[in-house]
Amino acid sequence: MITDLRLQHFRSFKDSSFELSPGVNIIVGPNASGKTNLLESILVLSRGSSYRAGTSELVALGRSWARLDGHDNLSRQRTVKLVNEPAPGKRYELDGKEYKRIGLKQTIPTVLFEPNHLQMFVGGPDRRREYLDDLLEQTIPGFGQVRRQYRRALTQRNRLLKQPGTAAPQLFPWDVRLSQLAGQIVRARSNLLEAINVDLPALYRQLSQTRAKVGAAYSARYPIESYESRLLKDLEARADDDRRRGFTGSGPHREDLVVTIAGHLAQDTASRGEVRTIVLALKIIELKLSKAARDGQTPLLLLDDVFSELDGRRRHALTDYLKPYQTFITTTDADLVVQHFTQDCNVIALG
């Protein structure tokens, strides 16, 4: 929980302070008034990073630094310092102790629900893979490092594939490295999908008020138990194809999260309302998983302009799950949100 917040030179804010409620906080204002910027500052203070920009973009235009300060419910101070000069960088202070970077245990668990998440089942699998890996990074210590190492190894292998005359001995060390990291990623994704699938079918039926059968699974190209050896063998066998294409065609960067409704792929057949219900259910499950991964520490819930994207029934369903959480909701219409809460709301008006 965050009890107060001060923003200096962060995005569109020059120097602003806010008192925050332990319950529902409604951030209201017209478009371009800074609602999402304020929500983003809470995410940066709690997690240490933004979901939509790098450090240099978080500092107000024309400024060389920005700073976020806040306190948790135990009166411990959290500070994030952002600088653009001489190079973009961050520094963290937690209760007076400075860090160059913070690990999972030093963050406040936070679940974000924003409009792009409603596009998860539209188009290719990129967003679905990103959703899985972002959640794993927030619930498994060290997964973020594995994810970054895999990206670097993949980039290096792809660079070699584009170079004329690259031979198998040059690719082999990267094939081995890529396979080792890939095995860790796919096992983590598969285990996560198994955990999601424990609650998803019943929760979907409850939210949709239908008897539709919904399930989730990880679609891996190889058996999970032998993933490393099978991928390594495939990378070697398909090296000529990869050279012609100029990129690596096998691995977790090519795989998918599969959700089915009544036996059909959600991305192929789900209606707009069904997709919204699936994503809403996933976010509710994410709250549960985040709390369990942090020894019962209750996560923050950030909702960026999604109330207007849900119909009345789904809004009511969502509010039923908000009660245990400190929640931040952005909207252009406070009345649309306030009517769904019987408890007092803290309204933060911008613009």
Residue pairs with C-beta under 8 A, 6 or more apart in sequence:
1 22
1 72
1 73
1 108
1 298
1 300
1 326
2 20
2 42
2 45
2 46
2 70
2 71
2 72
2 78
2 108
2 300
2 326
3 19
3 20
3 22
3 70
3 71
3 72
3 73
3 75
4 17
4 18
4 19
4 20
4 70
4 71
5 17
5 18
5 20
5 41
5 42
5 45
5 68
5 69
5 70
6 15
6 16
6 17
6 18
6 67
6 68
6 69
6 70
7 13
7 15
7 16
7 17
7 38
7 41
7 66
7 67
7 68
8 14
8 15
8 66
8 67
8 68
8 69
9 15
9 59
9 60
9 63
9 65
9 66
9 67
10 37
10 41
10 58
10 59
10 60
10 66
10 67
10 68
10 82
11 34
11 37
11 40
11 41
11 58
11 60
11 66
12 34
12 37
12 60
13 34
13 37
13 38
13 41
13 60
14 60
18 38
18 348
19 346
20 326
20 346
21 326
21 344
21 345
21 346
22 73
22 326
23 326
23 327
23 343
23 344
23 345
23 346
24 322
24 327
24 329
24 341
24 343
24 345
24 346
25 326
25 327
25 328
25 329
25 345
25 346
25 348
26 329
26 331
26 334
26 337
26 338
26 345
26 346
26 347
26 348
27 35
27 38
27 39
27 328
27 329
27 330
27 331
27 348
27 350
28 35
28 330
28 331
28 332
28 333
28 334
28 337
28 347
28 348
28 349
28 350
29 35
29 332
29 349
29 350
29 351
30 332
30 351
31 332
32 351
33 350
33 351
34 350
34 351
35 304
35 305
35 330
35 331
35 332
35 350
36 304
36 305
36 330
38 330
38 348
38 350
39 302
39 304
39 328
39 330
40 50
40 51
40 52
40 53
40 58
41 68
42 110
42 300
42 302
42 328
43 49
43 50
43 51
43 110
43 112
43 302
44 50
44 58
44 68
44 80
45 68
45 70
45 78
45 80
45 108
46 78
46 107
46 108
46 109
46 110
46 300
47 107
47 108
47 110
47 138
48 80
48 90
48 92
48 101
48 102
48 107
50 57
50 58
51 112
51 114
54 88
55 82
55 83
55 84
55 88
55 89
55 90
56 84
56 88
58 66
58 82
59 65
59 66
59 82
59 83
59 84
60 66
63 84
64 83
64 84
64 85
65 81
65 82
65 83
65 84
65 85
66 81
66 82
67 79
67 80
67 81
67 82
68 78
68 79
68 80
68 82
69 77
69 78
69 79
70 77
70 78
71 77
71 78
72 78
72 108
76 94
76 95
77 93
77 94
77 95
77 96
78 92
78 93
78 94
78 95
78 108
79 92
79 93
79 94
80 90
80 91
80 92
80 93
81 90
81 91
81 92
81 93
82 88
82 89
82 90
83 89
83 90
83 91
90 101
91 98
91 99
91 100
92 98
92 99
92 100
92 101
92 102
92 106
93 99
94 102
94 106
99 106
103 141
104 137
104 138
104 140
104 141
104 144
105 141
107 138
108 297
108 299
108 300
109 138
109 290
109 291
109 293
109 294
109 297
109 298
109 299
109 300
110 138
110 290
110 299
110 300
110 301
110 302
111 283
111 286
111 287
111 290
111 299
111 300
111 301
111 302
112 302
112 304
113 279
113 283
113 301
113 302
113 303
113 304
113 306
114 302
114 303
114 304
114 305
114 306
115 304
115 305
115 306
115 309
116 127
117 131
117 279
117 283
117 306
118 275
118 276
118 279
118 306
118 309
119 127
120 127
120 128
120 131
120 275
120 279
121 128
121 259
121 266
121 267
121 270
121 275
121 278
121 279
122 267
122 275
123 267
125 255
125 256
125 257
128 256
128 257
129 252
129 253
129 255
129 256
129 257
131 257
131 282
132 189
132 192
132 193
132 218
132 257
133 143
133 147
133 185
133 189
135 192
135 286
135 289
136 143
136 147
136 188
136 189
136 192
137 143
137 144
137 147
138 290
138 293
139 192
139 289
139 290
139 293
140 188
140 293
143 188
146 181
146 184
146 185
146 188
147 185
149 181
150 178
150 181
150 182
150 185
150 252
150 253
153 174
153 177
153 178
153 181
154 178
154 248
154 251
154 253
156 174
157 171
157 174
157 175
157 178
157 248
158 246
158 247
158 248
160 166
160 170
160 171
160 174
161 171
161 242
161 243
161 245
161 246
161 247
161 248
162 246
166 243
168 236
168 239
171 235
171 239
172 236
175 232
175 235
175 236
176 232
178 231
178 235
178 248
178 251
179 227
179 228
179 229
179 231
179 232
179 235
180 228
182 227
182 228
182 231
182 251
182 252
183 227
183 228
183 231
185 252
186 218
186 220
186 224
186 227
186 252
186 255
187 224
187 227
189 218
189 220
189 252
189 255
189 257
190 218
190 220
190 224
192 218
192 289
193 216
193 217
193 218
193 257
195 289
196 216
196 282
196 285
196 289
197 215
197 216
197 217
199 281
199 285
199 288
200 214
200 215
200 216
200 259
200 281
200 282
200 285
201 213
201 214
201 215
203 281
203 284
203 285
204 212
204 214
204 277
204 278
204 281
205 211
205 212
205 214
206 317
207 277
207 280
207 281
207 314
207 317
208 273
208 274
208 277
209 313
212 261
212 262
212 274
213 260
213 261
213 262
213 263
214 259
214 260
214 261
214 266
214 278
214 281
215 259
215 260
216 257
216 258
216 259
216 260
217 257
217 258
218 255
218 256
218 257
218 258
219 255
219 256
219 257
219 258
220 227
220 252
220 255
221 231
221 234
221 250
221 254
221 255
222 230
222 231
222 234
223 230
231 250
231 251
234 250
235 242
235 248
235 250
235 251
238 249
238 250
241 249
242 248
242 249
258 265
259 265
259 266
259 267
259 278
260 266
261 269
261 270
261 274
261 278
266 274
266 275
266 278
270 278
273 311
276 309
276 310
276 311
276 314
277 314
280 310
280 314
280 317
280 318
284 318
284 321
287 299
287 301
287 321
287 325
290 299
291 297
291 298
291 299
298 324
298 325
298 326
299 325
300 325
300 326
300 327
300 328
301 322
301 325
301 326
301 327
301 328
302 327
302 328
303 327
303 328
303 329
303 330
304 330
305 330
305 331
305 332
307 315
307 318
307 329
307 331
307 336
307 337
307 340
308 331
308 332
308 333
308 336
310 318
315 340
316 340
319 340
319 341
322 341
323 343
329 337
331 337
334 347
334 349
337 345
338 345
338 347
